[in-house]
Amino acid sequence: MNEINESSVREGYKKLTKLLIEKKLTITTMESATSGQIASLITDTEGSSAILKGAFVTYSNEAKILQGVPAEIIETYSVYSKETASAMAKACQKVYCADIGIGVTGTMGNVDPENLKASVPGQVYFSISYKNQIYAYVKEIQPQPTRLEYKLAAAEEVLQELLKII
């Protein structure tokens, strides 16, 4: 089991937030598996209101669809897919007119009873929409002792990829 260092993740997001402020880049998220953890980490840093335009926690498929994810994407590829994560990233970016949109879906340490065939414990899909490009990823999160640590592990994966892009 890979232990997650919460203070290290928080420090990484502090650096990200300051970098976004410095570059004058705005960001938004549509989070399911991380249930708002990424937006929360961004807002832990003073001045974050200059860059975080808003965020969605879309834990259900209905919430994703209400916020602009096409139902056909979820029906065709499942809620746990790069395609759904990409649609989430694009939808929130569009709603908030942000420079960067992040979409996160997946399962933490359990199988989703509503999506038995599609859910793999610890498999997280996320996408970053930036400069008219979509960067889509699937990552395996090692078993974690708590839901918070799963969320932090997923947030760390998003952070590392986002830093490579911007």
DSSP file with accessible surface (Angstrom, degrees, kcal/mol):
  #  RESIDUE AA STRUCTURE BP1 BP2  ACC     N-H-->O    O-->H-N    N-H-->O    O-->H-N    TCO  KAPPA ALPHA  PHI   PSI    X-CA   Y-CA   Z-CA
    1    1 A M              0   0  130      0, 0.0     2,-0.8     0, 0.0   143,-0.1   0.000 360.0 360.0 360.0 128.8    0.0    0.0    0.0
    2    2 A N        -     0   0  109    141,-0.2     2,-0.2     1,-0.0   140,-0.1  -0.796 360.0-136.3 -86.6 114.0    1.4    3.4   -1.0
    3    3 A E        -     0   0  136     -2,-0.8     2,-0.5   141,-0.1   141,-0.1  -0.486  13.3-134.5 -69.8 137.4    0.8    5.7    1.9
    4    4 A I        -     0   0   34     -2,-0.2     2,-1.0     4,-0.0     3,-0.1  -0.815   6.0-144.4 -95.1 129.7   -0.5    9.2    1.0
    5    5 A N     >  -     0   0   93     -2,-0.5     4,-2.1     1,-0.2     3,-0.3  -0.821  12.4-166.7 -95.1 100.3    1.2   12.1    2.6
    6    6 A E  H  > S+     0   0   74     -2,-1.0     4,-2.7     1,-0.2     5,-0.2   0.894  85.6  51.7 -57.0 -43.1   -1.6   14.5    3.1
    7    7 A S  H  > S+     0   0   85      1,-0.2     4,-2.4     2,-0.2    -1,-0.2   0.883 108.7  52.1 -66.1 -32.4    0.6   17.5    3.9
    8    8 A S  H  > S+     0   0   61     -3,-0.3     4,-2.3     2,-0.2    -1,-0.2   0.916 110.3  47.6 -67.9 -42.1    2.6   16.8    0.7
    9    9 A V  H  X S+     0   0    4     -4,-2.1     4,-2.2     2,-0.2    -2,-0.2   0.941 112.9  49.3 -63.0 -45.0   -0.5   16.8   -1.4
   10   10 A R  H  X S+     0   0   82     -4,-2.7     4,-1.9     1,-0.2    -2,-0.2   0.908 110.6  49.9 -62.4 -40.2   -1.7   20.0    0.2
   11   11 A E  H  X S+     0   0   88     -4,-2.4     4,-2.3    -5,-0.2    -1,-0.2   0.903 108.4  53.8 -65.3 -39.1    1.6   21.7   -0.4
   12   12 A G  H  X S+     0   0   16     -4,-2.3     4,-2.3     1,-0.2    -2,-0.2   0.910 109.5  47.3 -61.5 -41.6    1.5   20.6   -4.0
   13   13 A Y  H  X S+     0   0    1     -4,-2.2     4,-2.8     2,-0.2    -1,-0.2   0.840 107.7  56.3 -71.3 -30.3   -1.9   22.2   -4.5
   14   14 A K  H  X S+     0   0   83     -4,-1.9     4,-2.4     2,-0.2    -2,-0.2   0.942 110.0  45.5 -63.3 -44.9   -0.6   25.4   -2.7
   15   15 A K  H  X S+     0   0  136     -4,-2.3     4,-2.3     2,-0.2    -2,-0.2   0.909 113.0  50.9 -64.2 -41.4    2.1   25.6   -5.3
   16   16 A L  H  X S+     0   0    1     -4,-2.3     4,-2.9     2,-0.2     5,-0.2   0.941 109.7  49.5 -60.7 -47.8   -0.3   24.9   -8.1
   17   17 A T  H  X S+     0   0    0     -4,-2.8     4,-2.5     1,-0.2    -2,-0.2   0.932 111.9  47.9 -60.3 -44.2   -2.7   27.6   -6.9
   18   18 A K  H  X S+     0   0  113     -4,-2.4     4,-2.6     1,-0.2    -1,-0.2   0.892 111.6  51.2 -63.9 -37.4    0.1   30.2   -6.7
   19   19 A L  H  X S+     0   0   47     -4,-2.3     4,-2.6     2,-0.2    -2,-0.2   0.924 110.1  48.8 -65.8 -42.9    1.3   29.1  -10.2
   20   20 A L  H  X>S+     0   0    0     -4,-2.9     5,-2.4     2,-0.2     4,-0.6   0.906 112.0  49.1 -63.6 -40.0   -2.2   29.6  -11.6
   21   21 A I  H ><5S+     0   0   56     -4,-2.5     3,-1.0    -5,-0.2    -2,-0.2   0.945 112.0  48.9 -62.3 -46.3   -2.5   33.0  -10.0
   22   22 A E  H 3<5S+     0   0  146     -4,-2.6    -2,-0.2     1,-0.3    -1,-0.2   0.896 116.3  41.8 -60.8 -40.9    0.9   34.0  -11.4
   23   23 A K  H 3<5S-     0   0   97     -4,-2.6    -1,-0.3    -5,-0.2    -2,-0.2   0.458 107.7-126.5 -85.9  -3.6    0.0   32.8  -14.9
   24   24 A K  T <<5 +     0   0  172     -3,-1.0     2,-0.5    -4,-0.6    -3,-0.2   0.882  56.2 152.5  57.4  43.5   -3.5   34.3  -14.6
   25   25 A L      < -     0   0   21     -5,-2.4     2,-0.2    -6,-0.1    -1,-0.2  -0.894  34.7-145.5-106.4 132.5   -5.1   31.0  -15.5
   26   26 A T        -     0   0   25     -2,-0.5    74,-1.7    71,-0.1     2,-0.3  -0.651  16.3-166.6 -95.9 156.8   -8.6   30.1  -14.3
   27   27 A I  E     +ab  52 100A   0     24,-3.1    26,-2.4    -2,-0.2    27,-0.6  -0.959  12.0 179.2-142.6 153.0   -9.7   26.6  -13.3
   28   28 A T  E     -ab  54 101A   0     72,-1.5    74,-1.6    -2,-0.3     2,-0.3  -0.958  12.3-150.7-147.5 159.1  -12.9   24.7  -12.6
   29   29 A T  E     -ab  55 102A   0     25,-0.8    27,-2.7    -2,-0.3     2,-0.4  -0.967  15.2-162.0-134.1 151.6  -13.7   21.1  -11.7
   30   30 A M  E     -ab  56 103A   0     72,-2.8    74,-2.0    -2,-0.3     2,-0.4  -0.952  31.9-175.8-125.8 106.9  -16.5   18.6  -12.1
   31   31 A E  E     +ab  57 104A   0     25,-3.0    27,-2.2    -2,-0.4    74,-0.1  -0.903  27.2 153.4-115.3 135.8  -15.7   15.9   -9.6
   32   32 A S  S >  S+     0   0    9     72,-2.0     3,-1.4    -2,-0.4    73,-0.2   0.637  82.4  33.1-114.6 -72.7  -17.4   12.6   -8.8
   33   33 A A  T 3  S+     0   0    5     71,-0.5    72,-0.1     1,-0.3    -2,-0.1   0.852 126.7  43.0 -57.6 -37.1  -15.0   10.2   -7.2
   34   34 A T  T >  S-     0   0    0     70,-0.2     3,-2.5   117,-0.1    -1,-0.3   0.502  95.5-149.6 -89.3  -4.5  -13.1   12.9   -5.5
   35   35 A S  T <  S-     0   0   37     -3,-1.4    22,-0.1     1,-0.3    -3,-0.1   0.772  71.3 -40.1  38.0  48.5  -16.3   14.7   -4.4
   36   36 A G  T 3> S+     0   0   15     20,-0.2     4,-2.5     3,-0.0    -1,-0.3   0.442 102.5 126.4  90.9   1.2  -14.9   18.2   -4.5
   37   37 A Q  H <> S+     0   0   22     -3,-2.5     4,-2.6     1,-0.2     5,-0.2   0.890  73.6  50.7 -61.1 -39.6  -11.6   17.4   -2.9
   38   38 A I  H  > S+     0   0    0      2,-0.2     4,-2.3     1,-0.2    -1,-0.2   0.947 111.4  46.7 -66.6 -46.4   -9.6   19.0   -5.7
   39   39 A A  H  > S+     0   0   12      1,-0.2     4,-2.3     2,-0.2    -1,-0.2   0.913 112.6  52.0 -60.3 -40.2  -11.6   22.3   -5.5
   40   40 A S  H  X S+     0   0   52     -4,-2.5     4,-0.6     1,-0.2    -2,-0.2   0.919 108.2  50.2 -62.4 -43.0  -11.2   22.2   -1.8
   41   41 A L  H >< S+     0   0    2     -4,-2.6     3,-0.7     1,-0.2    -1,-0.2   0.893 110.2  50.8 -63.8 -38.7   -7.4   21.8   -2.1
   42   42 A I  H >< S+     0   0    0     -4,-2.3     3,-1.4     1,-0.2    -1,-0.2   0.928 108.6  51.4 -63.5 -42.8   -7.2   24.7   -4.5
   43   43 A T  H 3< S+     0   0   66     -4,-2.3    -1,-0.2     1,-0.3    -2,-0.2   0.530  87.5  82.4 -78.8  -1.8   -9.2   27.0   -2.2
   44   44 A D  T << S+     0   0   90     -3,-0.7     2,-0.5    -4,-0.6    -1,-0.3   0.628  81.8  79.1 -70.5 -13.2   -6.9   26.2    0.8
   45   45 A T  S X  S-     0   0   11     -3,-1.4     3,-1.7    -4,-0.2   -30,-0.0  -0.847  91.2-112.2-103.1 131.9   -4.6   28.9   -0.6
   46   46 A E  T 3  S+     0   0  191     -2,-0.5    -2,-0.1     1,-0.2    -1,-0.0  -0.290 103.0  29.4 -57.7 137.3   -5.2   32.5   -0.1
   47   47 A G  T >  S+     0   0   37     -4,-0.1     3,-1.9   -26,-0.0     4,-0.3   0.396  77.7 126.5  92.6  -1.2   -6.0   34.3   -3.3
   48   48 A S  G X>  +     0   0   13     -3,-1.7     4,-2.8     1,-0.3     3,-1.9   0.744  57.6  75.3 -64.0 -20.7   -7.6   31.2   -4.9
   49   49 A S  G 34 S+     0   0  111      1,-0.3    -1,-0.3     2,-0.2    -3,-0.1   0.755  86.8  64.4 -64.2 -18.7  -10.8   33.2   -5.7
   50   50 A A  G <4 S+     0   0   69     -3,-1.9    -1,-0.3     1,-0.1    -2,-0.2   0.730 117.9  22.2 -73.5 -20.2   -8.8   34.8   -8.5
   51   51 A I  T <4 S+     0   0    3     -3,-1.9   -24,-3.1    -4,-0.3     2,-0.8   0.694 101.8  80.9-122.5 -27.8   -8.5   31.5  -10.3
   52   52 A L  E  <  -a   27   0A  31     -4,-2.8   -24,-0.2   -26,-0.2    -1,-0.1  -0.756  50.1-177.2 -87.3 110.9  -11.2   29.1   -9.2
   53   53 A K  E     -     0   0A  99    -26,-2.4     2,-0.3    -2,-0.8    -1,-0.2   0.735  58.3 -66.4 -77.6 -25.1  -14.3   30.0  -11.1
   54   54 A G  E     -a   28   0A  17    -27,-0.6   -25,-0.8     2,-0.0    -1,-0.3  -0.860  49.2-131.5 153.7 174.6  -16.5   27.4   -9.5
   55   55 A A  E     -a   29   0A  38     -2,-0.3     2,-0.4   -27,-0.2   -25,-0.2  -0.992   3.4-139.7-156.2 155.7  -16.9   23.7   -9.2
   56   56 A F  E     -a   30   0A  26    -27,-2.7   -25,-3.0    -2,-0.3     2,-0.6  -0.966   1.8-157.8-118.6 136.6  -19.4   20.9   -9.5
   57   57 A V  E     +a   31   0A  82     -2,-0.4     2,-0.6   -27,-0.2   -25,-0.2  -0.969  19.9 176.2-106.9 109.2  -19.7   17.8   -7.3
   58   58 A T        +     0   0    2    -27,-2.2     6,-0.1    -2,-0.6   -25,-0.1  -0.711  11.4 160.6-118.2  77.4  -21.6   15.4   -9.6
   59   59 A Y        +     0   0  130     -2,-0.6     2,-0.2   -27,-0.1    -1,-0.2   0.794  61.8  54.4 -72.3 -28.1  -21.8   12.2   -7.6
   60   60 A S  S  > S-     0   0   50     -3,-0.2     4,-1.8     1,-0.1     5,-0.1  -0.689  85.5-120.3-105.1 159.8  -24.7   10.7   -9.6
   61   61 A N  H  > S+     0   0   45     -2,-0.2     4,-2.5     1,-0.2     5,-0.2   0.892 114.9  58.2 -61.0 -39.9  -25.1   10.3  -13.3
   62   62 A E  H  > S+     0   0  129      1,-0.2     4,-2.7     2,-0.2    -1,-0.2   0.897 104.9  50.1 -58.1 -41.2  -28.1   12.6  -13.2
   63   63 A A  H  > S+     0   0   23      2,-0.2     4,-1.5     1,-0.2    -1,-0.2   0.898 109.4  51.1 -65.4 -40.0  -26.0   15.4  -11.8
   64   64 A K  H  <>S+     0   0    2     -4,-1.8     5,-2.4     2,-0.2     3,-0.3   0.936 112.3  46.6 -60.9 -46.2  -23.4   14.9  -14.5
   65   65 A I  H ><5S+     0   0   73     -4,-2.5     3,-1.9     1,-0.2    -2,-0.2   0.920 108.4  55.4 -64.5 -42.7  -26.1   15.1  -17.2
   66   66 A L  H 3<5S+     0   0  141     -4,-2.7    -1,-0.2     1,-0.3    -2,-0.2   0.820 107.5  51.4 -58.8 -30.2  -27.7   18.2  -15.6
   67   67 A Q  T 3<5S-     0   0   64     -4,-1.5    -1,-0.3    -3,-0.3    -2,-0.2   0.283 133.9 -82.7 -95.0   9.8  -24.3   19.9  -15.7
   68   68 A G  T < 5S+     0   0   49     -3,-1.9    -3,-0.2     1,-0.3    -2,-0.1   0.467  80.8 136.5 112.4   2.2  -23.8   19.2  -19.4
   69   69 A V      < -     0   0    2     -5,-2.4    -1,-0.3    -6,-0.2     2,-0.1  -0.721  60.7-116.3 -80.4 122.6  -22.4   15.7  -19.8
   70   70 A P    >>  -     0   0   53      0, 0.0     4,-1.3     0, 0.0     3,-1.1  -0.391  11.7-138.8 -62.1 131.0  -24.3   14.0  -22.7
   71   71 A A  H 3> S+     0   0   21      1,-0.3     4,-2.8     2,-0.2     5,-0.2   0.853 102.3  63.8 -57.0 -33.9  -26.3   11.0  -21.5
   72   72 A E  H 3> S+     0   0  121      1,-0.2     4,-2.5     2,-0.2    -1,-0.3   0.831  97.8  55.1 -61.4 -34.3  -25.1    9.2  -24.6
   73   73 A I  H <> S+     0   0   43     -3,-1.1     4,-2.8     2,-0.2     5,-0.5   0.950 111.6  42.9 -63.8 -48.0  -21.5    9.3  -23.4
   74   74 A I  H  X S+     0   0   14     -4,-1.3     4,-2.0     1,-0.2    -2,-0.2   0.926 116.7  47.9 -64.4 -43.0  -22.4    7.7  -20.1
   75   75 A E  H  < S+     0   0  151     -4,-2.8    -1,-0.2     1,-0.2    -2,-0.2   0.886 118.6  39.8 -65.9 -38.6  -24.6    5.1  -21.8
   76   76 A T  H  < S+     0   0   99     -4,-2.5    -2,-0.2    -5,-0.2    -1,-0.2   0.917 133.7  18.0 -77.7 -45.9  -22.1    4.3  -24.5
   77   77 A Y  H  < S-     0   0  115     -4,-2.8    -3,-0.2    -5,-0.3    -2,-0.2   0.540 106.9-115.4-106.4 -12.1  -18.8    4.3  -22.5
   78   78 A S     <  -     0   0   28     -4,-2.0     6,-0.3    -5,-0.5    -1,-0.2   0.068  32.7 -83.9  86.8 161.3  -20.1    4.0  -18.9
   79   79 A V  S    S+     0   0    3      1,-0.2     2,-1.1     5,-0.1    -1,-0.1   0.776 123.1  66.7 -67.3 -24.1  -19.7    6.5  -16.1
   80   80 A Y  S    S+     0   0   27     -6,-0.1     2,-0.3    25,-0.1    -1,-0.2  -0.719  83.4  98.4-101.4  84.2  -16.3    5.1  -15.5
   81   81 A S  S  > S-     0   0    6     -2,-1.1     4,-2.2     1,-0.1     5,-0.2  -0.990  80.4-112.9-160.4 159.3  -14.4    6.0  -18.7
   82   82 A K  H  > S+     0   0   85     -2,-0.3     4,-2.8     1,-0.2     5,-0.2   0.855 116.9  58.5 -63.1 -35.0  -12.0    8.5  -20.2
   83   83 A E  H  > S+     0   0   80      2,-0.2     4,-2.3     1,-0.2    -1,-0.2   0.912 107.3  44.5 -63.8 -43.0  -14.8    9.6  -22.4
   84   84 A T  H  > S+     0   0    0     -6,-0.3     4,-2.5     2,-0.2    -2,-0.2   0.933 113.5  50.5 -67.4 -43.3  -17.0   10.5  -19.4
   85   85 A A  H  X S+     0   0    0     -4,-2.2     4,-2.4     1,-0.2    42,-0.3   0.911 111.4  49.5 -59.8 -40.0  -14.2   12.3  -17.6
   86   86 A S  H  X S+     0   0   14     -4,-2.8     4,-2.6     1,-0.2    -1,-0.2   0.909 109.8  49.9 -66.7 -41.5  -13.4   14.2  -20.8
   87   87 A A  H  X S+     0   0   11     -4,-2.3     4,-2.5     1,-0.2    -1,-0.2   0.883 110.9  51.1 -63.7 -37.6  -17.1   15.3  -21.2
   88   88 A M  H  X S+     0   0    0     -4,-2.5     4,-2.3     2,-0.2     5,-0.3   0.930 110.3  48.5 -63.0 -46.0  -17.0   16.4  -17.5
   89   89 A A  H  X S+     0   0    0     -4,-2.4     4,-1.9     1,-0.2    -2,-0.2   0.925 115.0  44.6 -61.8 -44.6  -13.9   18.5  -18.0
   90   90 A K  H  X S+     0   0  114     -4,-2.6     4,-2.4     2,-0.2    -1,-0.2   0.900 112.0  53.0 -67.1 -40.4  -15.3   20.1  -21.2
   91   91 A A  H  X S+     0   0   11     -4,-2.5     4,-2.5    -5,-0.2    -2,-0.2   0.935 112.5  41.9 -64.3 -47.3  -18.7   20.7  -19.6
   92   92 A C  H  X S+     0   0    0     -4,-2.3     4,-2.3     2,-0.2     6,-0.2   0.905 113.4  53.7 -69.8 -35.8  -17.4   22.5  -16.5
   93   93 A Q  H  X>S+     0   0   37     -4,-1.9     5,-1.7    -5,-0.3     4,-0.7   0.921 112.1  45.7 -61.4 -41.6  -14.9   24.5  -18.5
   94   94 A K  H ><5S+     0   0  173     -4,-2.4     3,-0.6     2,-0.2    -2,-0.2   0.932 111.3  50.6 -67.0 -48.3  -17.7   25.7  -20.8
   95   95 A V  H 3<5S+     0   0   77     -4,-2.5    -2,-0.2     1,-0.2    -1,-0.2   0.911 121.9  32.6 -57.7 -43.9  -20.1   26.6  -18.0
   96   96 A Y  H 3<5S-     0   0   67     -4,-2.3    -1,-0.2    -5,-0.2    -2,-0.2   0.419 100.2-129.3 -96.5   2.1  -17.5   28.6  -16.1
   97   97 A C  T <<5 +     0   0  102     -4,-0.7     2,-0.2    -3,-0.6    -3,-0.2   0.924  52.5 163.7  48.9  49.3  -15.6   29.9  -19.1
   98   98 A A      < -     0   0    9     -5,-1.7    -1,-0.2    -6,-0.2   -71,-0.1  -0.618  50.8-129.9 -98.0 157.5  -12.4   28.8  -17.4
   99   99 A D  S    S+     0   0   66     -2,-0.2    32,-0.7   -73,-0.2     2,-0.4   0.838  96.9  34.6 -70.0 -34.6   -9.0   28.2  -19.0
  100  100 A I  E     -bC  27 130A   0    -74,-1.7   -72,-1.5    30,-0.1     2,-0.4  -0.985  65.1-171.3-128.4 132.2   -8.7   24.7  -17.4
  101  101 A G  E     -bC  28 129A   0     28,-2.1    28,-3.1    -2,-0.4     2,-0.4  -0.980   5.8-165.0-120.9 136.2  -11.5   22.2  -16.8
  102  102 A I  E     -bC  29 128A   1    -74,-1.6   -72,-2.8    -2,-0.4     2,-0.4  -0.984   3.1-171.7-122.3 129.8  -10.9   19.0  -14.8
  103  103 A G  E     -bC  30 127A   0     24,-2.3    24,-2.2    -2,-0.4     2,-0.4  -0.980   5.8-175.8-119.7 132.6  -13.3   16.0  -14.8
  104  104 A V  E     +bC  31 126A   0    -74,-2.0   -72,-2.0    -2,-0.4   -71,-0.5  -0.992  12.2 152.6-133.6 128.0  -12.8   13.1  -12.4
  105  105 A T  E     + C   0 125A   0     20,-2.9    20,-3.3    -2,-0.4     2,-0.3  -0.927  21.1  93.6-143.0 165.1  -14.8    9.9  -12.1
  106  106 A G  E     - C   0 124A   6     -2,-0.3     2,-0.4    18,-0.3    18,-0.2  -0.889  63.8 -71.3 143.7-172.7  -14.0    6.4  -11.0
  107  107 A T        -     0   0    6     16,-2.2    15,-0.4    13,-0.5     4,-0.1  -0.900  28.4-155.3-120.0 150.2  -14.3    4.1   -7.9
  108  108 A M  S    S-     0   0    3     -2,-0.4    14,-3.0    13,-0.2    15,-0.3   0.495  71.4 -30.6 -91.4-117.5  -12.4    4.3   -4.7
  109  109 A G  S    S+     0   0   37     12,-0.2     2,-0.3    13,-0.1    38,-0.0   0.240 119.9  58.5 -92.4  18.4  -12.0    1.1   -2.7
  110  110 A N  S    S-     0   0   73     10,-0.1     2,-0.4     0, 0.0    12,-0.2  -0.879  80.8-104.7-140.7 167.9  -15.3   -0.5   -3.6
  111  111 A V        -     0   0   66     -2,-0.3     5,-0.1    10,-0.1     9,-0.1  -0.796  38.1-121.2 -92.3 137.4  -17.4   -1.8   -6.4
  112  112 A D    >   -     0   0   30     -2,-0.4     3,-1.6     3,-0.4     7,-0.2  -0.700  14.6-153.0 -79.7 115.6  -20.3    0.4   -7.4
  113  113 A P  G >  S+     0   0   96      0, 0.0     3,-0.5     0, 0.0    -1,-0.2   0.775  96.2  54.2 -62.8 -22.7  -23.5   -1.7   -7.0
  114  114 A E  G 3  S+     0   0  162      1,-0.2    -2,-0.0     2,-0.1    -3,-0.0   0.630 120.4  31.0 -81.7 -16.9  -25.2    0.4   -9.7
  115  115 A N  G <> S+     0   0   38     -3,-1.6     4,-2.0     1,-0.1     3,-0.4  -0.393  70.7 157.6-138.6  58.3  -22.4   -0.2  -12.2
  116  116 A L  T <4 S+     0   0  120     -3,-0.5    -1,-0.1     1,-0.2    -4,-0.1   0.869  75.6  44.7 -56.4 -43.2  -21.1   -3.7  -11.4
  117  117 A K  T  4 S+     0   0  215      1,-0.2    -1,-0.2    -6,-0.1    -2,-0.0   0.813 118.8  41.4 -73.4 -30.3  -19.5   -4.4  -14.8
  118  118 A A  T  4 S+     0   0   27     -3,-0.4     2,-0.5    -6,-0.1    -2,-0.2   0.683  94.3  88.5 -94.4 -18.9  -17.9   -1.0  -15.2
  119  119 A S     <  -     0   0    9     -4,-2.0    -8,-0.0    -7,-0.2   -13,-0.0  -0.694  46.4-179.6 -94.0 129.8  -16.5   -0.3  -11.7
  120  120 A V    >   -     0   0   62     -2,-0.5     3,-2.5     3,-0.2   -13,-0.5  -0.990  38.0-110.7-121.7 118.0  -13.0   -1.5  -10.8
  121  121 A P  T 3  S+     0   0   63      0, 0.0   -12,-0.2     0, 0.0   -13,-0.2  -0.234 101.5  11.2 -53.2 128.7  -12.0   -0.6   -7.2
  122  122 A G  T 3  S+     0   0    1    -14,-3.0    19,-3.8   -15,-0.4     2,-0.6   0.390  92.3 129.4  85.7  -2.3   -9.2    2.0   -7.2
  123  123 A Q  E <   - D   0 140A  32     -3,-2.5   -16,-2.2   -15,-0.3     2,-0.4  -0.774  35.2-175.9 -91.2 121.1   -9.6    2.8  -10.9
  124  124 A V  E     -CD 106 139A   2     15,-2.9    15,-2.9    -2,-0.6     2,-0.4  -0.958  11.7-161.6-121.5 133.8   -9.9    6.6  -11.5
  125  125 A Y  E     +CD 105 138A  33    -20,-3.3   -20,-2.9    -2,-0.4     2,-0.3  -0.937  18.5 166.5-110.7 133.9  -10.5    8.3  -14.8
  126  126 A F  E     -CD 104 137A   1     11,-2.0    11,-2.8    -2,-0.4     2,-0.3  -0.993  15.4-164.3-146.5 154.9   -9.7   12.0  -15.1
  127  127 A S  E     -CD 103 136A   0    -24,-2.2   -24,-2.3   -42,-0.3     2,-0.5  -0.981   8.6-152.2-136.5 149.4   -9.3   14.5  -17.9
  128  128 A I  E     -CD 102 135A   0      7,-2.5     7,-2.6    -2,-0.3     2,-0.6  -0.991   8.1-158.3-122.2 123.7   -7.9   18.0  -18.2
  129  129 A S  E     +CD 101 134A   5    -28,-3.1   -28,-2.1    -2,-0.5     2,-0.3  -0.929  29.1 151.3-103.6 119.7   -9.2   20.4  -20.8
  130  130 A Y  E >   -CD 100 133A  18      3,-2.5     3,-1.2    -2,-0.6   -30,-0.1  -0.968  60.8  -5.0-154.0 131.5   -6.7   23.1  -21.6
  131  131 A K  T 3  S-     0   0  147    -32,-0.7     3,-0.1    -2,-0.3    -1,-0.1   0.914 127.4 -53.5  50.2  52.4   -6.1   25.2  -24.7
  132  132 A N  T 3  S+     0   0  173      1,-0.2     2,-0.3    -3,-0.0    -1,-0.3   0.735 117.9 109.4  58.4  24.2   -8.6   23.3  -26.8
  133  133 A Q  E <   -D  130   0A 105     -3,-1.2    -3,-2.5     2,-0.0     2,-0.5  -0.963  57.9-145.9-127.2 150.2   -7.0   20.0  -26.0
  134  134 A I  E     -D  129   0A  61     -2,-0.3     2,-0.6    -5,-0.2    -5,-0.2  -0.968   7.4-165.9-115.4 127.7   -8.2   17.1  -23.8
  135  135 A Y  E     -D  128   0A  68     -7,-2.6    -7,-2.5    -2,-0.5     2,-0.4  -0.973  14.7-169.1-111.6 115.9   -5.7   15.1  -21.8
  136  136 A A  E     +D  127   0A  35     -2,-0.6     2,-0.3    -9,-0.2    -9,-0.2  -0.899   7.3 176.7-116.2 140.3   -7.3   11.9  -20.6
  137  137 A Y  E     -D  126   0A  39    -11,-2.8   -11,-2.0    -2,-0.4     2,-0.4  -0.952  22.2-158.2-138.4 153.3   -5.9    9.4  -18.1
  138  138 A V  E     -D  125   0A  59     -2,-0.3     2,-0.4   -13,-0.2   -13,-0.2  -0.998  22.9-178.2-129.6 128.8   -6.8    6.3  -16.2
  139  139 A K  E     -D  124   0A  51    -15,-2.9   -15,-2.9    -2,-0.4     2,-0.6  -0.969  24.8-133.3-129.2 145.8   -4.9    5.6  -13.0
  140  140 A E  E     -D  123   0A 100     -2,-0.4     2,-0.6   -17,-0.2   -17,-0.2  -0.887  19.5-152.7 -98.0 118.1   -4.9    2.8  -10.5
  141  141 A I        -     0   0   12    -19,-3.8     3,-0.1    -2,-0.6     9,-0.1  -0.821  19.3-125.9 -91.6 124.2   -5.1    4.0   -6.9
  142  142 A Q        -     0   0   89     -2,-0.6    11,-0.1     1,-0.1   -20,-0.1  -0.310  45.3 -75.7 -63.7 152.7   -3.5    1.5   -4.5
  143  143 A P        -     0   0   72      0, 0.0  -141,-0.2     0, 0.0    -1,-0.1  -0.228  55.6-164.4 -52.1 136.0   -5.7    0.4   -1.6
  144  144 A Q        -     0   0   15     -3,-0.1     6,-0.1  -143,-0.1  -141,-0.1  -0.916  26.6-126.1-124.3 153.1   -6.0    3.1    1.0
  145  145 A P  S    S+     0   0   77      0, 0.0     2,-0.3     0, 0.0    -1,-0.1   0.762  89.8  26.6 -72.3 -23.6   -7.2    2.9    4.6
  146  146 A T  S  > S-     0   0   65      1,-0.1     4,-1.7    -3,-0.0     5,-0.1  -0.929  75.4-117.1-137.9 161.4   -9.7    5.7    4.3
  147  147 A R  H  > S+     0   0  101     -2,-0.3     4,-2.5     1,-0.2     5,-0.2   0.885 115.6  57.5 -61.6 -40.8  -11.9    7.4    1.7
  148  148 A L  H  > S+     0   0   64      1,-0.2     4,-2.8     2,-0.2    -1,-0.2   0.927 105.2  50.0 -57.8 -42.4  -10.1   10.7    2.3
  149  149 A E  H  > S+     0   0   37      1,-0.2     4,-2.3     2,-0.2    -1,-0.2   0.872 108.8  52.0 -68.8 -33.2   -6.8    9.0    1.4
  150  150 A Y  H  X S+     0   0   24     -4,-1.7     4,-2.4     2,-0.2    -1,-0.2   0.942 111.8  47.2 -61.6 -46.2   -8.3    7.6   -1.8
  151  151 A K  H  X S+     0   0   44     -4,-2.5     4,-2.7     1,-0.2    -2,-0.2   0.915 112.7  48.4 -62.4 -43.4   -9.4   11.2   -2.7
  152  152 A L  H  X S+     0   0    1     -4,-2.8     4,-2.4     2,-0.2    -1,-0.2   0.891 110.2  52.3 -64.6 -38.4   -6.0   12.6   -1.9
  153  153 A A  H  X S+     0   0    7     -4,-2.3     4,-1.8     2,-0.2    -2,-0.2   0.922 112.1  45.3 -63.7 -43.3   -4.3    9.9   -3.9
  154  154 A A  H  X S+     0   0    0     -4,-2.4     4,-2.3     2,-0.2    -2,-0.2   0.923 112.0  52.2 -65.2 -42.8   -6.5   10.7   -6.9
  155  155 A A  H  X S+     0   0    0     -4,-2.7     4,-2.7     1,-0.2    -2,-0.2   0.879 107.0  53.7 -60.7 -37.1   -6.0   14.5   -6.4
  156  156 A E  H  X S+     0   0   47     -4,-2.4     4,-2.5     2,-0.2    -1,-0.2   0.910 107.2  50.8 -64.4 -41.7   -2.2   13.9   -6.4
  157  157 A E  H  X S+     0   0   60     -4,-1.8     4,-1.9     2,-0.2    -2,-0.2   0.927 111.7  47.5 -61.1 -45.1   -2.4   12.1   -9.7
  158  158 A V  H  X S+     0   0    0     -4,-2.3     4,-2.8     1,-0.2     5,-0.2   0.939 110.9  52.2 -61.2 -46.0   -4.4   15.0  -11.2
  159  159 A L  H  X S+     0   0    1     -4,-2.7     4,-2.5     1,-0.2    -2,-0.2   0.925 107.8  50.6 -56.5 -49.0   -1.9   17.5   -9.8
  160  160 A Q  H  X S+     0   0   79     -4,-2.5     4,-1.1     1,-0.2    -1,-0.2   0.901 114.7  42.9 -61.1 -41.7    1.1   15.7  -11.3
  161  161 A E  H  X S+     0   0   18     -4,-1.9     4,-1.2     2,-0.2    -1,-0.2   0.900 112.4  53.0 -71.7 -39.1   -0.4   15.6  -14.8
  162  162 A L  H  X S+     0   0    1     -4,-2.8     4,-2.4     1,-0.2     3,-0.5   0.917 105.5  54.4 -63.1 -40.7   -1.7   19.1  -14.6
  163  163 A L  H  < S+     0   0   69     -4,-2.5    -1,-0.2     1,-0.2    -2,-0.2   0.849 105.6  53.6 -63.2 -31.7    1.7   20.5  -13.7
  164  164 A K  H  < S+     0   0  149     -4,-1.1    -1,-0.2    -5,-0.2    -2,-0.2   0.828 112.2  45.3 -68.7 -31.9    3.1   18.8  -16.8
  165  165 A I  H  <        0   0   30     -4,-1.2    -2,-0.2    -3,-0.5    -1,-0.2   0.885 360.0 360.0 -81.9 -43.4    0.6   20.5  -19.1
  166  166 A I     <        0   0   27     -4,-2.4    -3,-0.1     0, 0.0    -2,-0.1   0.665 360.0 360.0 -89.8 360.0    0.7   24.1  -17.8
